[in-house]
């Protein structure tokens, strides 16, 4: 009996270290394959859903269509085009309709992957309707009176960019005007980029200093991450960014330098010393839980058996969230994280309730979110495991 228990424990340990990675690989492959097959819809189908009163779309080339209806011949002098831009969670596609003079009469989304709460914020501001009435043939009028919504600037600026591209297609194809040249993304280095590099440097140095000094560096790093990456800029590593990379939605590095620096630093440290500095030294939400733990004491320890079960739940949630996002080709669809709910006070009723529960629990239990629900930790641990195995392969070769 003792031998059987030993074998069972050894098997479980191997599954815990290797099996999750293999299962993740299988599910990611299935999700990507099925999701790609589901995404193969024709854009005229989207246009028909967007403009149900239209009988026929006549293609004019360059994703531009003339609109034809049987009830109103004048509709034949209307045109529509679609274009895409890079939003927060992936491609954002906009359909734009103009009359015979180039005046925008209607504009709407045909595809978007944004986080629902943030997208709703932009919609509630009536931002999209501000372009109706602008003329695509008059330079600068499409963006006139257009202001990016605070807290959702990536979505709003992507919408404007896609609308300008669609208007440019109609201007070039129908009215034979020169289409505006797409602007190259500008390299932007600001406070978040500098801080995230400084935090990783501090964490790496702290890992190789005496324990007393390491504790001070760690708390300084956590508080700086909480204030800057959390409350000031709301930039914690999230499942949306990971999902969009897995789907092949790789944004321009110039405009998304922060996220590439963050992901690159995690991978680099994993290869160097096989550790996870982000979750323990930098994560803003983890820092908030530790601060609450100082207030409440946070001395309750989850029993080992229950802790192991909760770890499997955590891995299952991460696996399910990634798979659903890939299957539906929507990086933000399955994100249940509550970072934005805390740092930007945006989220669903479920997220607010979950946030309240986690913060109350953090008073008595050390890092309850990080240890039981967060999908980021098991994914980073998977990266660490893969990095360790690759290092072993290189050393043997």
C-alpha positions as CSV (number, residue, x, y, z in Angstrom):
1,X,0.0,0.0,0.0
2,X,2.9,2.3,0.9
3,X,4.5,1.6,-2.5
4,X,1.2,2.4,-4.3
5,X,0.9,5.7,-2.5
6,X,4.5,6.6,-3.4
7,X,3.9,5.7,-7.0
8,X,0.7,7.8,-7.0
9,X,2.4,10.8,-5.5
10,X,5.3,10.5,-8.0
11,X,2.9,10.2,-10.9
12,X,0.8,13.2,-9.7
13,X,4.1,15.2,-9.3
14,X,5.1,14.4,-12.9
15,X,1.6,15.3,-14.2
16,X,1.7,18.5,-12.2
17,X,5.1,19.5,-13.8
18,X,4.7,18.2,-17.3
19,X,1.0,17.3,-17.8
20,X,-0.3,20.9,-17.5
21,X,2.0,22.0,-20.3
22,X,1.0,19.2,-22.6
23,X,-2.7,19.7,-21.9
24,X,-2.3,23.4,-22.5
25,X,-0.5,22.8,-25.8
26,X,-3.3,20.4,-27.0
27,X,-6.1,22.8,-26.0
28,X,-4.3,25.8,-27.5
29,X,-3.9,23.9,-30.8
30,X,-7.5,22.9,-30.8
31,X,-8.7,26.4,-29.9
32,X,-6.6,28.0,-32.6
33,X,-7.6,25.6,-35.3
34,X,-11.4,25.7,-34.6
35,X,-11.3,29.4,-34.0
36,X,-9.5,30.0,-37.3
37,X,-12.1,27.9,-39.2
38,X,-14.9,29.9,-37.5
39,X,-13.4,33.2,-38.5
40,X,-13.5,32.6,-42.2
41,X,-16.7,34.5,-42.8
42,X,-17.1,36.8,-45.8
43,X,-17.1,40.5,-45.0
44,X,-20.2,41.0,-47.2
45,X,-22.0,38.8,-44.6
46,X,-21.0,41.3,-41.9
47,X,-22.2,44.2,-44.1
48,X,-25.6,42.5,-44.7
49,X,-26.1,42.2,-41.0
50,X,-25.0,45.8,-40.5
51,X,-27.3,47.1,-43.3
52,X,-30.3,44.7,-43.4
53,X,-32.3,47.1,-45.6
54,X,-29.8,46.8,-48.4
55,X,-30.6,44.3,-51.2
56,X,-27.3,44.1,-52.9
57,X,-23.7,45.2,-52.3
58,X,-21.8,45.8,-55.6
59,X,-18.1,45.4,-55.1
60,X,-16.0,48.2,-56.5
61,X,-12.6,46.9,-55.3
62,X,-10.4,47.8,-52.3
63,X,-13.2,46.6,-49.9
64,X,-15.5,49.3,-51.2
65,X,-19.2,48.6,-52.2
66,X,-22.0,50.5,-53.8
67,X,-25.3,50.1,-52.1
68,X,-28.4,49.1,-54.0
69,X,-32.0,48.7,-52.8
70,X,-35.1,48.0,-54.7
71,X,-37.3,50.4,-52.8
72,X,-35.1,53.5,-53.2
73,X,-33.0,54.0,-56.3
74,X,-31.2,56.9,-54.7
75,X,-29.6,54.4,-52.4
76,X,-27.5,53.3,-55.4
77,X,-25.6,56.6,-54.9
78,X,-24.4,55.5,-51.4
79,X,-21.2,53.7,-50.7
80,X,-19.7,51.7,-47.9
81,X,-16.3,50.4,-47.0
82,X,-14.7,48.6,-44.1
83,X,-11.2,48.9,-42.6
84,X,-9.4,47.6,-39.6
85,X,-7.1,49.1,-37.0
86,X,-5.3,47.7,-34.0
87,X,-7.4,48.0,-30.8
88,X,-6.6,47.0,-27.2
89,X,-7.5,43.3,-27.6
90,X,-7.0,42.8,-31.4
91,X,-8.2,44.0,-34.8
92,X,-11.1,46.4,-34.7
93,X,-13.1,46.6,-37.9
94,X,-15.4,49.5,-38.8
95,X,-17.9,49.9,-41.6
96,X,-18.5,53.4,-42.9
97,X,-21.3,54.6,-45.2
98,X,-21.3,57.8,-47.3
99,X,-23.7,59.5,-49.6
100,X,-22.9,60.7,-53.2
101,X,-21.1,63.8,-51.8
102,X,-18.8,61.9,-49.5
103,X,-20.7,62.8,-46.3
104,X,-20.7,60.1,-43.7
105,X,-24.2,58.9,-43.0
106,X,-23.6,55.9,-40.9
107,X,-20.7,54.2,-39.1
108,X,-20.6,51.0,-37.0
109,X,-18.5,48.1,-35.9
110,X,-18.5,44.8,-37.8
111,X,-15.9,43.2,-35.5
112,X,-14.3,44.1,-32.2
113,X,-12.5,42.2,-29.4
114,X,-12.4,44.9,-26.7
115,X,-13.0,44.3,-23.1
116,X,-16.8,44.7,-22.7
117,X,-16.7,47.2,-19.8
118,X,-14.2,49.4,-21.6
119,X,-16.0,49.2,-24.9
120,X,-19.2,50.1,-23.2
121,X,-17.6,53.2,-21.7
122,X,-16.7,54.4,-25.2
123,X,-20.2,53.7,-26.5
124,X,-21.8,55.6,-23.6
125,X,-19.8,58.7,-24.4
126,X,-21.5,58.8,-27.9
127,X,-18.1,59.0,-29.4
128,X,-18.9,57.0,-32.5
129,X,-21.7,59.2,-33.6
130,X,-19.5,62.3,-33.7
131,X,-18.1,61.3,-37.1
132,X,-21.6,61.2,-38.7
133,X,-21.9,64.3,-40.9
134,X,-18.2,64.6,-41.6
135,X,-17.1,64.6,-45.2
136,X,-14.3,62.2,-46.2
137,X,-13.3,64.5,-49.1
138,X,-12.5,67.5,-46.8
139,X,-9.1,67.1,-45.2
140,X,-9.3,66.9,-41.4
141,X,-13.0,66.9,-41.0
142,X,-13.2,63.1,-40.1
143,X,-11.2,63.7,-37.0
144,X,-12.7,67.1,-36.1
145,X,-14.2,67.3,-32.6
146,X,-13.1,63.7,-32.0
147,X,-11.7,63.3,-28.5
148,X,-10.3,60.0,-27.1
149,X,-12.2,58.8,-24.1
150,X,-10.1,58.8,-20.9
151,X,-9.2,55.2,-19.8
152,X,-10.1,53.7,-23.2
153,X,-7.8,55.7,-25.5
154,X,-6.6,52.6,-27.4
155,X,-10.2,51.6,-28.4
156,X,-11.2,55.2,-29.4
157,X,-8.1,56.0,-31.3
158,X,-8.3,52.6,-33.1
159,X,-11.9,53.4,-34.1
160,X,-10.9,56.8,-35.5
161,X,-8.0,55.2,-37.4
162,X,-10.2,52.5,-38.9
163,X,-12.9,55.1,-39.9
164,X,-10.3,57.3,-41.6
165,X,-8.9,54.3,-43.5
166,X,-12.4,53.3,-44.6
167,X,-13.2,56.8,-45.7
168,X,-9.9,56.9,-47.6
169,X,-10.8,53.8,-49.5
170,X,-14.1,55.3,-50.6
171,X,-12.4,58.6,-51.5
172,X,-9.8,56.8,-53.6
173,X,-12.1,54.2,-55.3
174,X,-15.2,56.2,-55.9
175,X,-14.2,59.9,-56.0
176,X,-10.6,59.2,-57.4
177,X,-9.0,61.2,-54.7
178,X,-5.6,60.3,-53.2
179,X,-6.1,58.1,-50.2
180,X,-4.3,59.3,-47.1
181,X,-1.1,57.4,-46.4
182,X,-1.2,55.2,-43.3
183,X,0.9,56.6,-40.6
184,X,3.7,54.4,-39.2
185,X,3.4,53.7,-35.5
186,X,5.5,56.1,-33.4
187,X,7.9,54.8,-30.9
188,X,6.8,55.9,-27.4
189,X,8.8,55.5,-24.3
190,X,7.2,56.9,-21.2
191,X,6.9,56.4,-17.4
192,X,5.4,52.9,-17.6
193,X,8.2,51.6,-19.8
194,X,10.9,53.1,-17.6
195,X,9.3,51.9,-14.4
196,X,8.7,48.3,-15.6
197,X,12.4,48.0,-16.5
198,X,13.5,49.5,-13.2
199,X,11.2,47.1,-11.3
200,X,12.6,44.0,-13.0
201,X,16.2,45.3,-12.5
202,X,15.4,45.8,-8.8
203,X,13.7,42.4,-8.5
204,X,16.6,40.7,-10.2
205,X,19.1,42.4,-7.9
206,X,16.9,41.7,-4.8
207,X,17.0,38.0,-5.6
208,X,20.7,38.0,-5.2
209,X,21.1,40.1,-2.0
210,X,20.9,39.2,1.7
211,X,17.4,38.4,2.9
212,X,16.9,41.6,5.1
213,X,17.9,43.9,2.2
214,X,15.9,41.8,-0.2
215,X,12.7,42.3,1.8
216,X,13.2,46.1,1.7
217,X,13.8,46.1,-2.0
218,X,10.8,43.8,-2.5
219,X,8.4,46.1,-0.6
220,X,9.7,49.1,-2.4
221,X,9.2,47.3,-5.7
222,X,5.7,46.2,-4.8
223,X,4.6,49.7,-3.7
224,X,6.1,51.3,-6.8
225,X,4.3,48.8,-9.0
226,X,1.0,49.3,-7.1
227,X,1.1,53.1,-7.5
228,X,2.5,53.4,-11.0
229,X,1.6,50.2,-12.9
230,X,-1.6,49.9,-10.9
231,X,-3.4,53.1,-10.0
232,X,-1.6,55.6,-12.3
233,X,-1.6,53.6,-15.6
234,X,-3.6,50.4,-14.9
235,X,-0.9,48.2,-16.7
236,X,-0.8,44.8,-14.9
237,X,-0.1,41.8,-17.1
238,X,-3.4,40.4,-18.1
239,X,-4.9,37.4,-20.0
240,X,-6.1,39.7,-22.9
241,X,-2.5,40.4,-24.0
242,X,-1.5,36.8,-23.7
243,X,-4.5,35.6,-25.7
244,X,-4.0,38.1,-28.5
245,X,-0.4,37.0,-28.9
246,X,-1.5,33.3,-29.1
247,X,-4.0,34.3,-31.7
248,X,-1.4,36.0,-33.8
249,X,-2.7,39.5,-33.1
250,X,0.8,40.9,-32.6
251,X,0.5,44.7,-32.2
252,X,3.2,47.1,-33.5
253,X,6.0,47.0,-31.0
254,X,6.5,50.8,-31.2
255,X,3.0,51.5,-29.9
256,X,3.0,48.6,-27.5
257,X,6.5,48.7,-26.2
258,X,5.5,48.4,-22.6
259,X,3.8,45.0,-23.1
260,X,6.7,43.6,-25.0
261,X,9.2,44.8,-22.4
262,X,7.0,43.2,-19.7
263,X,6.7,39.8,-21.5
264,X,10.3,39.9,-22.6
265,X,11.6,40.5,-19.1
266,X,9.5,37.6,-17.7
267,X,10.9,35.2,-20.3
268,X,14.5,36.5,-19.9
269,X,14.5,36.0,-16.1
270,X,12.9,32.6,-16.5
271,X,15.8,31.6,-18.7
272,X,18.5,33.1,-16.5
273,X,17.4,31.8,-13.0
274,X,14.1,30.0,-13.6
275,X,12.2,32.4,-11.2
276,X,9.0,34.4,-11.5
277,X,9.8,38.0,-10.3
278,X,6.6,39.5,-11.7
279,X,4.1,37.8,-9.4
280,X,6.2,38.1,-6.2
281,X,8.0,41.4,-6.7
282,X,6.0,43.6,-9.2
283,X,2.3,42.7,-9.7
284,X,0.2,45.6,-8.6
285,X,-2.8,43.5,-7.6
286,X,-0.5,41.2,-5.6
287,X,0.9,44.3,-3.8
288,X,-2.6,45.4,-2.9
289,X,-3.4,42.0,-1.4
290,X,-0.2,42.1,0.7
291,X,-1.0,45.6,1.9
292,X,-4.4,44.4,3.0
293,X,-2.7,41.4,4.7
294,X,-0.6,43.8,6.8
295,X,-3.8,45.5,8.0
296,X,-5.7,42.3,8.8
297,X,-2.8,40.0,9.8
298,X,-3.4,37.4,7.1
299,X,-2.3,34.6,9.3
300,X,-4.7,31.9,8.1
301,X,-3.0,29.2,6.1
302,X,-5.0,26.9,3.7
303,X,-4.4,23.2,4.5
304,X,-2.0,21.5,2.1
305,X,-4.6,19.2,0.6
306,X,-7.1,22.0,0.0
307,X,-4.2,24.1,-1.4
308,X,-3.3,21.5,-3.9
309,X,-6.9,21.2,-5.1
310,X,-7.1,25.0,-5.4
311,X,-4.0,25.0,-7.5
312,X,-5.6,22.6,-9.9
313,X,-8.7,24.8,-10.0
314,X,-6.4,27.7,-10.8
315,X,-4.8,25.9,-13.7
316,X,-8.2,24.7,-14.9
317,X,-9.5,28.3,-15.0
318,X,-6.4,29.5,-16.9
319,X,-6.7,26.7,-19.4
320,X,-10.4,27.2,-19.9
321,X,-10.1,31.0,-20.2
322,X,-7.3,30.7,-22.8
323,X,-9.2,28.0,-24.8
324,X,-12.4,29.9,-24.9
325,X,-10.6,33.1,-26.0
326,X,-9.0,31.2,-28.9
327,X,-12.1,29.3,-29.8
328,X,-14.2,32.5,-30.2
329,X,-11.3,34.5,-31.6
330,X,-11.8,37.1,-28.9
331,X,-9.0,37.7,-26.4
332,X,-11.1,39.6,-23.9
333,X,-14.2,37.3,-24.0
334,X,-13.0,34.9,-21.3
335,X,-11.0,37.3,-19.2
336,X,-12.4,37.2,-15.6
337,X,-9.6,39.3,-14.1
338,X,-10.5,42.1,-11.7
339,X,-7.5,44.4,-12.2
340,X,-9.4,47.1,-14.1
341,X,-12.2,46.9,-11.6
342,X,-9.8,48.0,-8.8
343,X,-7.5,50.3,-10.6
344,X,-9.9,52.0,-13.1
345,X,-13.2,51.2,-11.3
346,X,-14.7,49.6,-14.4
347,X,-16.2,46.1,-14.6
348,X,-19.3,44.0,-14.4
349,X,-21.4,43.4,-11.3
350,X,-19.8,40.0,-11.0
351,X,-16.3,41.5,-11.1
352,X,-17.1,44.1,-8.5
353,X,-18.6,41.4,-6.2
354,X,-15.5,39.2,-6.8
355,X,-13.2,42.1,-6.1
356,X,-14.9,42.8,-2.8
357,X,-14.7,39.1,-1.8
358,X,-11.0,38.9,-2.7
359,X,-10.1,42.1,-0.8
360,X,-12.0,41.0,2.3
361,X,-10.4,37.6,2.2
362,X,-6.9,39.2,1.7
363,X,-7.2,40.6,5.2
364,X,-7.1,37.1,6.7
365,X,-5.5,34.9,3.9
366,X,-2.2,35.7,2.2
367,X,-2.7,36.6,-1.5
368,X,-6.0,34.7,-2.0
369,X,-6.3,35.8,-5.7
370,X,-2.8,35.0,-6.6
371,X,-2.8,31.5,-5.0
372,X,-6.3,30.3,-6.0
373,X,-7.8,32.2,-9.0
374,X,-5.2,34.3,-11.0
375,X,-4.7,32.8,-14.5
376,X,-1.3,34.6,-14.9
377,X,0.7,32.7,-12.3
378,X,0.2,29.2,-13.8
379,X,1.0,30.5,-17.3
380,X,4.2,32.2,-16.1
381,X,5.1,29.0,-14.2
382,X,4.6,27.1,-17.5
383,X,7.0,29.5,-19.2
384,X,9.5,28.9,-16.4
385,X,9.2,25.1,-16.8
386,X,9.7,25.4,-20.6
387,X,12.7,27.6,-20.1
388,X,14.3,25.2,-17.6
389,X,13.8,22.3,-20.0
390,X,15.2,24.2,-23.0
391,X,18.3,25.1,-20.9
392,X,18.8,21.4,-20.1
393,X,18.5,20.5,-23.8
394,X,21.1,23.2,-24.7
395,X,23.5,22.0,-22.1
396,X,23.3,18.4,-23.3
397,X,23.8,19.4,-26.9
